[in-house]
Amino acid sequence: MNLNHDGEPVVSVDDVTRTFGDVVALDHVSLDVGPGELVGLLGPNGAGKSTLLSLVSGLRRPDAGTVRLLGQDPTDPAARATLGMTPQETGLPATLRVAEVVDFVAGHYPDPVPTPELLEQFGIAELARRQTGSLSGGQKRRLAVALAMTGRPRVVLLDEPTTGLDVAGRTALWDTIRACHQAGVTILLTSHYLEEIQALAERVVVIDHGRVLADDSLPAILERVGASRVSYAGPGGVREEHVVSDSDEFVRDLVRSGAEFTGLEIRHASLEEAFTALTGGAAENADLTTEGVER
Ligand SMILES: Nc1ncnc2c1ncn2[C@@H]1O[C@H](COP(=O)(O)OP(=O)(O)OP(=O)(O)O)[C@@H](O)[C@H]1O
């Protein structure tokens, strides 16, 4: 599905299956991503998200079906010149300095972002001369995402980009990811932070057991759950909460009934509720979190 854009998809996954021995990691998955889209891949542990990114980045080949990156086979190195990627686990050469690692990666691209500019953009300029082995987990993560942007990519794959970052680090990285998106870069990201998907993605693809369960705009995904929570304080200040399918109708009826109430609040279903409904409760075991993240 390509919700917002005309033209050729930047990433095209057509009826792809990939197995590892007996495990079916991807089961007839199809997905098109249009130019400039920011797509969030959401799914419980082992759903197939990283496998999908490994096929799009040409690290692995599908058993069946086709994957195209800007119309080319992503296993062809020429196709990957337009690609930036931050894998889930990144190995940085521990004895090299931060600026040296960026320079090394930049050397692979025809028109890289100048190293000082890139480090500034990712808030790690003051770490330029530090050996990467001495960086904190969060600082390494920021550097890893910065490396994905070094070659001015048209497509960026981010596998859990902000895992391990504190709240300030996470929101700073979100701003950088948004800036890349606004500059027209196509971004496909996975995350276990529902707030991250809610804050960044305009389109959400929910995957479980190697299958696409939902692929739609964020509001449409939320709407699928259909329910809203209406709460208010009744007489005596006792708070009541109702889960209703039509909050407008509920409030009209409440007003018509002449009941006294104050502090009316209407909350639409959260992404967590939508995800739990879609995956049949998998969210509860999925290592997904909605805690400790400010939007
Ligand atoms: N190299 C491999 N060898 C064997 N099985 C694998 C391999 N890579 C992935 N798998 C299996 O394929 C399935 C999908 O894994 P994948 O890493 O794509 O999930 P994921 O959605 O990225 O999970 P997580 O959120 O935990 O990172 C899992 O059952 C996993 O164990």
The ligand as an SDF file (V2000), in Angstrom:
LIG
                    3D

 31 33  0  0  0  0  0  0  0  0999 V2000
   19.6070  -16.3640   11.2450 N   0  0  0  0  0  0  0  0  0  0  0  0
   18.5310  -16.9600   11.7530 C   0  0  0  0  0  0  0  0  0  0  0  0
   18.5250  -18.2850   11.9940 N   0  0  0  0  0  0  0  0  0  0  0  0
   17.4450  -18.9160   12.4940 C   0  0  0  0  0  0  0  0  0  0  0  0
   16.2840  -18.2840   12.7910 N   0  0  0  0  0  0  0  0  0  0  0  0
   16.2330  -16.9660   12.5750 C   0  0  0  0  0  0  0  0  0  0  0  0
   17.3530  -16.2370   12.0460 C   0  0  0  0  0  0  0  0  0  0  0  0
   16.9880  -14.9300   11.9390 N   0  0  0  0  0  0  0  0  0  0  0  0
   15.7090  -14.8520   12.3780 C   0  0  0  0  0  0  0  0  0  0  0  0
   15.2570  -16.0670   12.7580 N   0  0  0  0  0  0  0  0  0  0  0  0
   13.9120  -16.3890   13.2780 C   0  0  0  0  0  0  0  0  0  0  0  0
   12.9680  -15.7720   12.4110 O   0  0  0  0  0  0  0  0  0  0  0  0
   11.8970  -15.2250   13.1660 C   0  0  0  0  0  0  0  0  0  0  0  0
   11.7830  -13.7400   12.8810 C   0  0  0  0  0  0  0  0  0  0  0  0
   12.9080  -13.0670   13.4520 O   0  0  0  0  0  0  0  0  0  0  0  0
   13.1560  -11.5090   13.3300 P   0  0  0  0  0  0  0  0  0  0  0  0
   14.5100  -11.2360   13.8990 O   0  0  0  0  0  0  0  0  0  0  0  0
   12.9020  -11.0820   11.9390 O   0  0  0  0  0  0  0  0  0  0  0  0
   12.0160  -10.9340   14.2870 O   0  0  0  0  0  0  0  0  0  0  0  0
   11.7820   -9.4360   14.8090 P   0  0  0  0  0  0  0  0  0  0  0  0
   10.3680   -9.1010   14.5070 O   0  0  0  0  0  0  0  0  0  0  0  0
   12.8280   -8.5280   14.2760 O   0  0  0  0  0  0  0  0  0  0  0  0
   11.9540   -9.6580   16.3770 O   0  0  0  0  0  0  0  0  0  0  0  0
   12.5380   -8.6680   17.5270 P   0  0  0  0  0  0  0  0  0  0  0  0
   11.4860   -7.6540   17.7860 O   0  0  0  0  0  0  0  0  0  0  0  0
   12.7220   -9.6200   18.6710 O   0  0  0  0  0  0  0  0  0  0  0  0
   13.8240   -8.0930   17.0220 O   0  0  0  0  0  0  0  0  0  0  0  0
   12.1990  -15.5460   14.6290 C   0  0  0  0  0  0  0  0  0  0  0  0
   11.4980  -16.7140   14.9770 O   0  0  0  0  0  0  0  0  0  0  0  0
   13.6930  -15.7720   14.6370 C   0  0  0  0  0  0  0  0  0  0  0  0
   14.0750  -16.6450   15.6800 O   0  0  0  0  0  0  0  0  0  0  0  0
  1  2  1  0
  2  3  1  0
  2  7  2  0
  3  4  2  0
  4  5  1  0
  5  6  2  0
  6  7  1  0
  6 10  1  0
  7  8  1  0
  8  9  2  0
  9 10  1  0
 10 11  1  0
 11 12  1  0
 11 30  1  0
 12 13  1  0
 13 14  1  0
 13 28  1  0
 14 15  1  0
 15 16  1  0
 16 17  2  0
 16 18  1  0
 16 19  1  0
 19 20  1  0
 20 21  2  0
 20 22  1  0
 20 23  1  0
 23 24  1  0
 24 25  2  0
 24 26  1  0
 24 27  1  0
 28 29  1  0
 28 30  1  0
 30 31  1  0
M  END
$$$$
